[in-house]
């Protein structure tokens, strides 16, 4: 199928996902890379308390806090 035909189908609201191989789809900049980080015990305990309070896993707390911090720095750097 030519791109123009696919565009027309999409614009008419027809389903087009069947024309794509979704098994090869990648989300740029969202690939997972495992890293190991050592924390002192008091940090682990504080993270666990916060995770329990929020009802989520420790890893989710860490990821959320780091993402918020990085997003804040990105926003701050754009203001200069």
N, C-alpha and C positions, 0 to 999 in steps of 0.2 A: 504494500500500500504506500502511496506517495504521501509526503507530509501534508500537501494541500488537502487531500482526501481526509486525512486524520483530523486536520484543523476543522474542516466542515462538520464532521461527525461531532466533534467536541462542542462546536458552537451551536449545533442543533440540540445539544443535550443528550446525545446518544452515548451509550457506554463505550469507552475506549480502552479500558484497562486490559482487556483481553489481547490487545496488540503489543503489550509490553512484557518483557521478561523481568518480573519483580524479584526474582531470585538473585539478580545481579545489582540491585539498587543499593547505593551507598549514600550515606548522609555525610556530606563534607564536614570536616572538623568535629565529627561526633563519633569517630572510631574509638574504641575502648583500648586503653593501654594500662596494663596493671603496673602499679608502683608499690613499693614497700616503704613505709614510714615508721620510724620508731618514736613512740610517745612515752613520756614518764607516766608512772602509774597514776598520779593524781589527775592527769589529763584524761586518761582512759576512764577513770571513775566519774569524772565530771561529764564526759561525753555519754557514758552509760546512763547517768541520771537524766540528762537532757533527752536522750533517746527514749527512755522509759516515759518521761513526762509527755513527750509528743506522740508516743505510740508508734515509733519508727525504729529502724535499725541504726546502730552506731554509724555505719558507713553513709547512710543517708544524711545524718547530721553533718558529718565531715564534708560531704560533697556540697550540701546546701550552703554551709558557712563559707567554704572556699569560693563557690560560685558567686555568692553575694559580695564577698570582698573583691574578687576580680572584676565583677561588674561595676562596683563602686569606683575602682581605680580607673577603669576604662572611661566611665562617665566623667570622672574628675579630670582626666587628661584631655578630654575633648573640650572642656570648658576653658582651657588655657590657650 
